[in-house]
Amino acid sequence: MATTNDLKNGMVLRIEGNLWQVLDFQHVKPGKGPAFVRTKLKNVESNKIVDKTFNAGTKVETANVDRRTMQYLYHDGSSYVFMDTGTYEQLEIPDDIVGNASNFLLENMEAVVATNDGRVLFIEMPPTVVLAITFTEPGLAGDSATGRTKPATLETGHQIQVPLFINQGEKVKVDTRDSSYLGRVKG
């Protein structure tokens, strides 16, 4: 058990029998009345996002979540296979649990696999990844001054928007939370 004062982003709570991950929280102390905590929670199973407000100091049940760094090996058509780098144990994770993380997974890449009572809850990708552009329309000289973008396909098959000056074969840094382009990577 914890209180709402102990909340942290990424923490998993058990509310009414369901597991909810804390995406964001804010302690509010109004000038009049008691303090409260405003949270944004994501249901671990359905990915539904809700806003929930708690009175400050309210007890909440935390779920025991085991987070282990695992190496992504391959996709076998219906599930993604990860390997625990410490024990070499392999774990098959269904497509629906991997979700949007599949847009950024390359073989041998590491990700954090979160489990609760032996059941996989979700995959945590690093905030940014570096991936190569496998297809995009050619860039033109002088296109760097405008803020316009064009579609580009990453080596994972995922499509993002990049500035006009980015060319096929270049490596780019991508934000895994919203698929946004963050910059070019040299080398």
N, C-alpha and C positions, 0 to 999 in steps of 0.2 A: 504494500500500500504506500501511496505517496499523496501529497497534497497538490493542489493546482499551482502552488508557489514553486514546486519542484519541476514543472514541465520544461521540456527541451524539445527542439525540433528533431524529428526522427524517432522520438519515444513512441512506444506502442502501448495503448491503453485497452483494457477490457471493459466495455460499457454495454450493459444489457445483453451479455453473452456474445457480443461481436467484438472483433479486434479493429481498432482504429489507430492509424498512425498520425501523429501530430505534424502537420505541415507548417503551421505558423501559430504563434500565440502572442498575446499582448496583455500585459497587466494594466488595468485602468483604475485610476483613483480619482473619481469625480469629486468636485468641490463639495457636493452634498450627497450623502448616502454612502453605503458601504462599497468597498473596492470589489472589483470583479475581474475575471480573466476571460478574454474573448479568444476563441481558438478556431482554427480551420483544421478539420479532421478528414482523413481519407479512409474509407472502409477498405481494409486489406483484401477482402474477398471480391467485392463488387466494384472497387475503385470509385465509388460514389463519394463526392466531396460535400461536406456539410459544415456550416458555421454553428458552433455551440458556445454558449456562455455559461461559465461556472462562477459561483460566488468565490471570492478569494479564500483560500484555506480549506476548501472542500476536499474531502478524501476521494481519491480516484484509484482504481485498481490497475496496476501496471502488469503487462504481460511479460513473461520471461522470454526474451527473444535472443537467440544465439546468432551472432553475425560472424560469418567466416569468409575469408578471402578465398575464392576458388578460381580456377582457370577454366575458361570456356574451351571445350575441345571441338565439338561439331554439332550440327543439326541433323537429326535423322528423319526429318519429315513431319513428325508429330511432337517431338520434344527436343529440348536443348540439353546436351550432355556437358556437365561440369565436373571437374576433378578437384578434390581437396588437396592442396599442395603439400600438406603435412602428412596425411595418411594415405594418399593416392586412391582414396575411395571415390568412385564415380557416382554421380547423382543425375538422374534424368528429371528435367523440369518441363512441364507442359507449356505449350506456346502461350496460352492465356495468362499464365503467371509471369512469364518473361515479359510479355506486353511490349511496350515501346522501347525497352532496353535492346530488343533485337535489331533496332535500326542502327545501333552503334557497335554491335558485337562482331569482332573478328576472331578467328581461331587463335588460340593461345593468349587471348586478352584476359586480364584479371578483373573480376567484379566481386562485390560482396553479396553473398546469399544469406538471407535472413530466414531462420526457421523458428518454429514454436512447437514444442512437443513432437519433434520429428517431421512436422509438416512444413513445406516451403511456403513462405508468405509472399516474398517479393525479392526482386533483384535490385541492388543499388549500384548504379554505374558511377564512375568518377564524374565530377561536375563537368569536365571537359575531356574530349578525346581528339586525337590527331588522325585524320583519315585522308586518303587520296581521292581526288576527283577523277572518276572514270569516264564521265562524259559531260560536256557542256559546249555550248556554241563558242566559237573562237572569240577572244577579246580583241578589241580594237585599240590602237594607240590613242591616247587622249581621253579614254573612257574613265579615268580615275577621278576626274573632277566632279562628276555627277553622283548623286546618291542612288541611282537606279540599280536594280538587281536583275538577275536572270536565274533560271533553274539550273541546278547542277546535280548530277547523280554521284553519290559517294560509292566507295568500293564495297560497301555493305548492301547496295541497291537502294538505299534511302535517298530521297530527293530533298534538297534544301535550296534556299535562295542565297546567292553569292553576288558580290559586286561584278560589274561588267568586265573588269580587267583580269579576273581569274581565268586561267586556262586549264584545259584537260591535262592530267598528269601531276598537277600541283597538289601539295599537301596543305590542308586547312585545319584550323582548330575550330571545333564545333561544341556548343553548349548542349549537353545531353538532356537538360530539363525542357528546353523549348525548341531544339533543332536550329538555333540561330548560329550564323557565321560569326566567328570571333576574330579571325585574322589568318593571314598566310603564315606557313611555317617553312623556314628555309632548310634546305638539305634534304 
